[in-house]
Amino acid sequence: MMITYFRNDELNYVPIIKATLKNPLGFKSVEMEFIIDTGFQGGVLIPFRT
């Protein structure tokens, strides 16, 4: 599931995407927020313990 919205941090509206990540077996899930950056080129690293 993904939701996009703007968050107001001192009148600086940051575009955010909230995603629910699940492991392949479905035993564990975590909700994370990512800032949308249209100029970003790279991957997203998630800690192994997460």
PDB file of N, CA, C and O in Angstrom:
ATOM      1  N   MET A   1       0.833  -1.164   0.000  1.00  0.00           N
ATOM      2  CA  MET A   1       0.000   0.000   0.000  1.00  0.00           C
ATOM      3  C   MET A   1       0.887   1.238   0.000  1.00  0.00           C
ATOM      4  O   MET A   1       1.883   1.297   0.721  1.00  0.00           O
ATOM      5  N   MET A   2       0.520   2.231  -0.814  1.00  0.00           N
ATOM      6  CA  MET A   2       1.281   3.468  -0.865  1.00  0.00           C
ATOM      7  C   MET A   2       0.327   4.650  -0.815  1.00  0.00           C
ATOM      8  O   MET A   2      -0.736   4.636  -1.436  1.00  0.00           O
ATOM      9  N   ILE A   3       0.722   5.674  -0.066  1.00  0.00           N
ATOM     10  CA  ILE A   3      -0.044   6.911   0.054  1.00  0.00           C
ATOM     11  C   ILE A   3       0.916   8.066  -0.164  1.00  0.00           C
ATOM     12  O   ILE A   3       2.024   8.055   0.372  1.00  0.00           O
ATOM     13  N   THR A   4       0.513   9.058  -0.939  1.00  0.00           N
ATOM     14  CA  THR A   4       1.341  10.250  -1.121  1.00  0.00           C
ATOM     15  C   THR A   4       0.640  11.449  -0.496  1.00  0.00           C
ATOM     16  O   THR A   4      -0.586  11.554  -0.529  1.00  0.00           O
ATOM     17  N   TYR A   5       1.435  12.350   0.074  1.00  0.00           N
ATOM     18  CA  TYR A   5       0.888  13.548   0.701  1.00  0.00           C
ATOM     19  C   TYR A   5       2.001  14.561   0.897  1.00  0.00           C
ATOM     20  O   TYR A   5       3.170  14.258   0.658  1.00  0.00           O
ATOM     21  N   PHE A   6       1.646  15.759   1.329  1.00  0.00           N
ATOM     22  CA  PHE A   6       2.610  16.800   1.660  1.00  0.00           C
ATOM     23  C   PHE A   6       2.643  16.966   3.166  1.00  0.00           C
ATOM     24  O   PHE A   6       1.601  16.955   3.822  1.00  0.00           O
ATOM     25  N   ARG A   7       3.848  17.122   3.718  1.00  0.00           N
ATOM     26  CA  ARG A   7       4.001  17.370   5.147  1.00  0.00           C
ATOM     27  C   ARG A   7       4.584  18.765   5.325  1.00  0.00           C
ATOM     28  O   ARG A   7       5.536  19.133   4.637  1.00  0.00           O
ATOM     29  N   ASN A   8       4.027  19.532   6.230  1.00  0.00           N
ATOM     30  CA  ASN A   8       4.457  20.897   6.470  1.00  0.00           C
ATOM     31  C   ASN A   8       5.490  20.913   7.587  1.00  0.00           C
ATOM     32  O   ASN A   8       5.133  20.807   8.760  1.00  0.00           O
ATOM     33  N   ASP A   9       6.756  21.042   7.241  1.00  0.00           N
ATOM     34  CA  ASP A   9       7.819  21.233   8.228  1.00  0.00           C
ATOM     35  C   ASP A   9       8.228  22.693   8.180  1.00  0.00           C
ATOM     36  O   ASP A   9       9.079  23.081   7.379  1.00  0.00           O
ATOM     37  N   GLU A  10       7.621  23.505   9.041  1.00  0.00           N
ATOM     38  CA  GLU A  10       7.898  24.940   9.109  1.00  0.00           C
ATOM     39  C   GLU A  10       7.642  25.616   7.763  1.00  0.00           C
ATOM     40  O   GLU A  10       8.502  26.337   7.255  1.00  0.00           O
ATOM     41  N   LEU A  11       6.476  25.387   7.193  1.00  0.00           N
ATOM     42  CA  LEU A  11       6.019  25.978   5.930  1.00  0.00           C
ATOM     43  C   LEU A  11       6.875  25.561   4.732  1.00  0.00           C
ATOM     44  O   LEU A  11       6.847  26.233   3.701  1.00  0.00           O
ATOM     45  N   ASN A  12       7.614  24.495   4.842  1.00  0.00           N
ATOM     46  CA  ASN A  12       8.350  23.926   3.719  1.00  0.00           C
ATOM     47  C   ASN A  12       7.650  22.611   3.383  1.00  0.00           C
ATOM     48  O   ASN A  12       7.927  21.583   4.000  1.00  0.00           O
ATOM     49  N   TYR A  13       6.759  22.643   2.422  1.00  0.00           N
ATOM     50  CA  TYR A  13       5.932  21.474   2.114  1.00  0.00           C
ATOM     51  C   TYR A  13       6.753  20.409   1.405  1.00  0.00           C
ATOM     52  O   TYR A  13       7.186  20.593   0.267  1.00  0.00           O
ATOM     53  N   VAL A  14       6.958  19.305   2.086  1.00  0.00           N
ATOM     54  CA  VAL A  14       7.787  18.206   1.593  1.00  0.00           C
ATOM     55  C   VAL A  14       6.873  17.118   1.029  1.00  0.00           C
ATOM     56  O   VAL A  14       5.985  16.632   1.729  1.00  0.00           O
ATOM     57  N   PRO A  15       7.090  16.726  -0.255  1.00  0.00           N
ATOM     58  CA  PRO A  15       6.275  15.623  -0.794  1.00  0.00           C
ATOM     59  C   PRO A  15       6.763  14.286  -0.222  1.00  0.00           C
ATOM     60  O   PRO A  15       7.948  13.960  -0.293  1.00  0.00           O
ATOM     61  N   ILE A  16       5.835  13.530   0.340  1.00  0.00           N
ATOM     62  CA  ILE A  16       6.154  12.274   1.038  1.00  0.00           C
ATOM     63  C   ILE A  16       5.362  11.141   0.403  1.00  0.00           C
ATOM     64  O   ILE A  16       4.226  11.318  -0.035  1.00  0.00           O
ATOM     65  N   ILE A  17       5.992   9.976   0.367  1.00  0.00           N
ATOM     66  CA  ILE A  17       5.261   8.758   0.025  1.00  0.00           C
ATOM     67  C   ILE A  17       5.403   7.803   1.200  1.00  0.00           C
ATOM     68  O   ILE A  17       6.510   7.534   1.665  1.00  0.00           O
ATOM     69  N   LYS A  18       4.281   7.297   1.671  1.00  0.00           N
ATOM     70  CA  LYS A  18       4.281   6.330   2.771  1.00  0.00           C
ATOM     71  C   LYS A  18       4.013   4.963   2.168  1.00  0.00           C
ATOM     72  O   LYS A  18       3.023   4.771   1.462  1.00  0.00           O
ATOM     73  N   ALA A  19       4.895   4.015   2.446  1.00  0.00           N
ATOM     74  CA  ALA A  19       4.777   2.679   1.868  1.00  0.00           C
ATOM     75  C   ALA A  19       4.814   1.624   2.966  1.00  0.00           C
ATOM     76  O   ALA A  19       5.512   1.784   3.968  1.00  0.00           O
ATOM     77  N   THR A  20       4.068   0.557   2.775  1.00  0.00           N
ATOM     78  CA  THR A  20       4.128  -0.600   3.658  1.00  0.00           C
ATOM     79  C   THR A  20       4.930  -1.675   2.939  1.00  0.00           C
ATOM     80  O   THR A  20       4.544  -2.151   1.871  1.00  0.00           O
ATOM     81  N   LEU A  21       6.052  -2.046   3.545  1.00  0.00           N
ATOM     82  CA  LEU A  21       6.919  -3.058   2.957  1.00  0.00           C
ATOM     83  C   LEU A  21       6.728  -4.373   3.697  1.00  0.00           C
ATOM     84  O   LEU A  21       6.673  -4.398   4.926  1.00  0.00           O
ATOM     85  N   LYS A  22       6.628  -5.467   2.947  1.00  0.00           N
ATOM     86  CA  LYS A  22       6.444  -6.787   3.539  1.00  0.00           C
ATOM     87  C   LYS A  22       7.514  -7.730   3.021  1.00  0.00           C
ATOM     88  O   LYS A  22       7.968  -7.613   1.882  1.00  0.00           O
ATOM     89  N   ASN A  23       7.914  -8.677   3.880  1.00  0.00           N
ATOM     90  CA  ASN A  23       8.864  -9.678   3.398  1.00  0.00           C
ATOM     91  C   ASN A  23       8.128 -10.659   2.493  1.00  0.00           C
ATOM     92  O   ASN A  23       6.901 -10.730   2.546  1.00  0.00           O
ATOM     93  N   PRO A  24       8.840 -11.417   1.664  1.00  0.00           N
ATOM     94  CA  PRO A  24       8.174 -12.309   0.695  1.00  0.00           C
ATOM     95  C   PRO A  24       7.236 -13.334   1.322  1.00  0.00           C
ATOM     96  O   PRO A  24       6.264 -13.742   0.686  1.00  0.00           O
ATOM     97  N   LEU A  25       7.500 -13.755   2.541  1.00  0.00           N
ATOM     98  CA  LEU A  25       6.643 -14.754   3.181  1.00  0.00           C
ATOM     99  C   LEU A  25       5.479 -14.128   3.931  1.00  0.00           C
ATOM    100  O   LEU A  25       4.576 -14.837   4.376  1.00  0.00           O
ATOM    101  N   GLY A  26       5.488 -12.807   4.076  1.00  0.00           N
ATOM    102  CA  GLY A  26       4.387 -12.112   4.731  1.00  0.00           C
ATOM    103  C   GLY A  26       4.408 -12.160   6.244  1.00  0.00           C
ATOM    104  O   GLY A  26       3.413 -11.808   6.879  1.00  0.00           O
ATOM    105  N   PHE A  27       5.519 -12.589   6.847  1.00  0.00           N
ATOM    106  CA  PHE A  27       5.603 -12.680   8.301  1.00  0.00           C
ATOM    107  C   PHE A  27       5.830 -11.337   8.971  1.00  0.00           C
ATOM    108  O   PHE A  27       5.433 -11.143  10.120  1.00  0.00           O
ATOM    109  N   LYS A  28       6.462 -10.411   8.272  1.00  0.00           N
ATOM    110  CA  LYS A  28       6.843  -9.144   8.876  1.00  0.00           C
ATOM    111  C   LYS A  28       6.554  -8.013   7.906  1.00  0.00           C
ATOM    112  O   LYS A  28       6.727  -8.166   6.697  1.00  0.00           O
ATOM    113  N   SER A  29       6.111  -6.872   8.435  1.00  0.00           N
ATOM    114  CA  SER A  29       5.896  -5.696   7.598  1.00  0.00           C
ATOM    115  C   SER A  29       6.313  -4.461   8.375  1.00  0.00           C
ATOM    116  O   SER A  29       6.369  -4.472   9.605  1.00  0.00           O
ATOM    117  N   VAL A  30       6.606  -3.395   7.639  1.00  0.00           N
ATOM    118  CA  VAL A  30       7.011  -2.139   8.261  1.00  0.00           C
ATOM    119  C   VAL A  30       6.499  -0.997   7.392  1.00  0.00           C
ATOM    120  O   VAL A  30       6.522  -1.078   6.164  1.00  0.00           O
ATOM    121  N   GLU A  31       6.038   0.070   8.045  1.00  0.00           N
ATOM    122  CA  GLU A  31       5.625   1.265   7.315  1.00  0.00           C
ATOM    123  C   GLU A  31       6.781   2.246   7.335  1.00  0.00           C
ATOM    124  O   GLU A  31       7.379   2.491   8.382  1.00  0.00           O
ATOM    125  N   MET A  32       7.097   2.810   6.168  1.00  0.00           N
ATOM    126  CA  MET A  32       8.190   3.762   6.056  1.00  0.00           C
ATOM    127  C   MET A  32       7.736   4.964   5.259  1.00  0.00           C
ATOM    128  O   MET A  32       6.846   4.858   4.415  1.00  0.00           O
ATOM    129  N   GLU A  33       8.345   6.110   5.526  1.00  0.00           N
ATOM    130  CA  GLU A  33       8.074   7.329   4.769  1.00  0.00           C
ATOM    131  C   GLU A  33       9.318   7.689   3.968  1.00  0.00           C
ATOM    132  O   GLU A  33      10.436   7.659   4.482  1.00  0.00           O
ATOM    133  N   PHE A  34       9.105   8.028   2.707  1.00  0.00           N
ATOM    134  CA  PHE A  34      10.196   8.428   1.826  1.00  0.00           C
ATOM    135  C   PHE A  34       9.881   9.804   1.258  1.00  0.00           C
ATOM    136  O   PHE A  34       8.737  10.088   0.903  1.00  0.00           O
ATOM    137  N   ILE A  35      10.893  10.655   1.172  1.00  0.00           N
ATOM    138  CA  ILE A  35      10.727  11.958   0.537  1.00  0.00           C
ATOM    139  C   ILE A  35      10.835  11.763  -0.968  1.00  0.00           C
ATOM    140  O   ILE A  35      11.746  11.088  -1.449  1.00  0.00           O
ATOM    141  N   ILE A  36       9.908  12.354  -1.707  1.00  0.00           N
ATOM    142  CA  ILE A  36       9.921  12.246  -3.166  1.00  0.00           C
ATOM    143  C   ILE A  36      10.914  13.263  -3.712  1.00  0.00           C
ATOM    144  O   ILE A  36      10.763  14.464  -3.489  1.00  0.00           O
ATOM    145  N   ASP A  37      11.920  12.789  -4.420  1.00  0.00           N
ATOM    146  CA  ASP A  37      12.948  13.636  -5.020  1.00  0.00           C
ATOM    147  C   ASP A  37      13.059  13.253  -6.491  1.00  0.00           C
ATOM    148  O   ASP A  37      13.599  12.195  -6.817  1.00  0.00           O
ATOM    149  N   THR A  38      12.554  14.102  -7.379  1.00  0.00           N
ATOM    150  CA  THR A  38      12.521  13.759  -8.802  1.00  0.00           C
ATOM    151  C   THR A  38      13.908  13.714  -9.432  1.00  0.00           C
ATOM    152  O   THR A  38      14.064  13.160 -10.520  1.00  0.00           O
ATOM    153  N   GLY A  39      14.918  14.282  -8.779  1.00  0.00           N
ATOM    154  CA  GLY A  39      16.273  14.249  -9.320  1.00  0.00           C
ATOM    155  C   GLY A  39      17.121  13.122  -8.770  1.00  0.00           C
ATOM    156  O   GLY A  39      18.294  13.004  -9.125  1.00  0.00           O
ATOM    157  N   PHE A  40      16.550  12.287  -7.909  1.00  0.00           N
ATOM    158  CA  PHE A  40      17.310  11.207  -7.267  1.00  0.00           C
ATOM    159  C   PHE A  40      17.615  10.101  -8.268  1.00  0.00           C
ATOM    160  O   PHE A  40      16.748   9.671  -9.029  1.00  0.00           O
ATOM    161  N   GLN A  41      18.862   9.652  -8.252  1.00  0.00           N
ATOM    162  CA  GLN A  41      19.266   8.519  -9.083  1.00  0.00           C
ATOM    163  C   GLN A  41      20.000   7.535  -8.186  1.00  0.00           C
ATOM    164  O   GLN A  41      21.138   7.786  -7.790  1.00  0.00           O
ATOM    165  N   GLY A  42      19.369   6.439  -7.868  1.00  0.00           N
ATOM    166  CA  GLY A  42      19.999   5.466  -6.990  1.00  0.00           C
ATOM    167  C   GLY A  42      18.972   4.534  -6.389  1.00  0.00           C
ATOM    168  O   GLY A  42      17.816   4.505  -6.813  1.00  0.00           O
ATOM    169  N   GLY A  43      19.395   3.782  -5.412  1.00  0.00           N
ATOM    170  CA  GLY A  43      18.523   2.822  -4.762  1.00  0.00           C
ATOM    171  C   GLY A  43      18.163   3.254  -3.359  1.00  0.00           C
ATOM    172  O   GLY A  43      18.677   4.247  -2.844  1.00  0.00           O
ATOM    173  N   VAL A  44      17.286   2.505  -2.757  1.00  0.00           N
ATOM    174  CA  VAL A  44      16.884   2.740  -1.374  1.00  0.00           C
ATOM    175  C   VAL A  44      17.411   1.566  -0.558  1.00  0.00           C
ATOM    176  O   VAL A  44      17.085   0.412  -0.836  1.00  0.00           O
ATOM    177  N   LEU A  45      18.221   1.862   0.441  1.00  0.00           N
ATOM    178  CA  LEU A  45      18.774   0.814   1.292  1.00  0.00           C
ATOM    179  C   LEU A  45      17.968   0.724   2.574  1.00  0.00           C
ATOM    180  O   LEU A  45      17.759   1.722   3.264  1.00  0.00           O
ATOM    181  N   ILE A  46      17.525  -0.466   2.879  1.00  0.00           N
ATOM    182  CA  ILE A  46      16.736  -0.712   4.085  1.00  0.00           C
ATOM    183  C   ILE A  46      17.568  -1.639   4.970  1.00  0.00           C
ATOM    184  O   ILE A  46      18.032  -2.680   4.504  1.00  0.00           O
ATOM    185  N   PRO A  47      17.762  -1.278   6.236  1.00  0.00           N
ATOM    186  CA  PRO A  47      18.570  -2.123   7.132  1.00  0.00           C
ATOM    187  C   PRO A  47      18.055  -3.554   7.190  1.00  0.00           C
ATOM    188  O   PRO A  47      16.845  -3.776   7.147  1.00  0.00           O
ATOM    189  N   PHE A  48      18.945  -4.516   7.285  1.00  0.00           N
ATOM    190  CA  PHE A  48      18.586  -5.933   7.303  1.00  0.00           C
ATOM    191  C   PHE A  48      17.631  -6.250   8.445  1.00  0.00           C
ATOM    192  O   PHE A  48      16.696  -7.026   8.254  1.00  0.00           O
ATOM    193  N   ARG A  49      17.838  -5.672   9.627  1.00  0.00           N
ATOM    194  CA  ARG A  49      16.981  -5.966  10.786  1.00  0.00           C
ATOM    195  C   ARG A  49      15.546  -5.476  10.554  1.00  0.00           C
ATOM    196  O   ARG A  49      14.615  -5.979  11.182  1.00  0.00           O
ATOM    197  N   THR A  50      15.361  -4.495   9.654  1.00  0.00           N
ATOM    198  CA  THR A  50      14.030  -3.993   9.352  1.00  0.00           C
ATOM    199  C   THR A  50      13.290  -4.992   8.504  1.00  0.00           C
ATOM    200  O   THR A  50      12.139  -4.758   8.136  1.00  0.00           O
TER     201      THR A  50
END
